Amino acid sequence: MGKSTCCNRIVWICANRRRQCSRCLRRWRIRPKKLGQPRRRHDSRLVKRVLIKRRSLTELADERGLTRQALSYRFLRALERQHCPPSAAIDRASILLVDGVWFRFKRRPWVLYLMATRPLAGHRATFMLPVLLEGPESKTAWIKALETIPSAGRPHIRALVCDNFVGSRSIARANGWILQLCHFHLIAQFRRRLGYGNPRTPSRIFRQEAYRLIRLALSTTDERQAASIAITLRLLAREATGARRFVNLVRQFVLRLPEYRAYRNHPNLHLPATTGSVESMGRVIRDLLRRTRSISSPKALNQWVTNYVGLRPQITCREAGLLPN
């Protein structure tokens, strides 16, 4: 039986699980119970109702007869304990789609780096766990985010689809990936500067003609026509006056035309012409965050987004077709 720890005297048996010191008569359990209220099991259904079905905490609290603060506490504890599966392994030839979503906390910029992979012959892209980094979107930050991709899956990536962020070309070259730049971002850049509603816009006719040729260069299937359009745009940019920013955009487009037409030059990869599938996830995340006041820190944002992507990791991503007029 041994000696008691308090007086080093003989220990008496009082019950099946209780013992007593023979000198000071102190009693104890041989298997002590945990103190305090028993921990509640986290309710994974609550997480799905809020994140997937977009139910508000106030509405759910009324249904359960709880205060909003009480249900909010349970929801945050459930988020912390929710198991997020690791990113799916890349085990076949795929393309990588990426996009950055900007946030601001305490006047400091933060960027959520979204990454998804899609098999060459498939139409469903699978998201990897997002990466949240402090600071503006940059080449260095993208390299850190891409390093989270499992090393065993990186050789299976054939192409990178992204907007024209700084360093996209060098990152694609360093990894041996085909680069496809997003058409949507390019067209939005030009449409903002066409001056349809302002007759005083400098070189308005040049802007509209250049925009028409750019749309044609993006969609044509004839490589000779695309090369001819590039030459025409270069001549128009040389003769234009009073539209320096627009001219610089036109020249940059001509230089990077092969990267905008990669979906035509590499049909075996079945590339999309935009990052729309990844951007749609970013829009869903922003809409989700507008419905709550619980996200006031990068840690909370990371918990919400990681759980949402873990619950809905796939999205439709089809190869490029002709752009609508």
Secondary structure by P-SEA (a helix, b strand, c coil): cccccccccccccccccbbbbcccbbbbbccccccccccccccaaaaaaaccccccaaaaaaaacccaaaaaaaaaaaaaabbbbccccccccccccbbbbbbbcccbbbbbbbbbbbcccccbbbbcbbbbbcccccaaaaaaaaaaccccccccccccccccccaaaaaaaaabbbbbbbaaaaaaaaaaccccccccccaaaaaaaaaaaaaaaaccccaaaaaaaaaaaaaaaaaccccaaaaaaaaaaaaaccccccccccccccccccaaaaaaaaaaaaaaaaaccccccaaaaaaaaaaaaaaccbbbbbccccccc
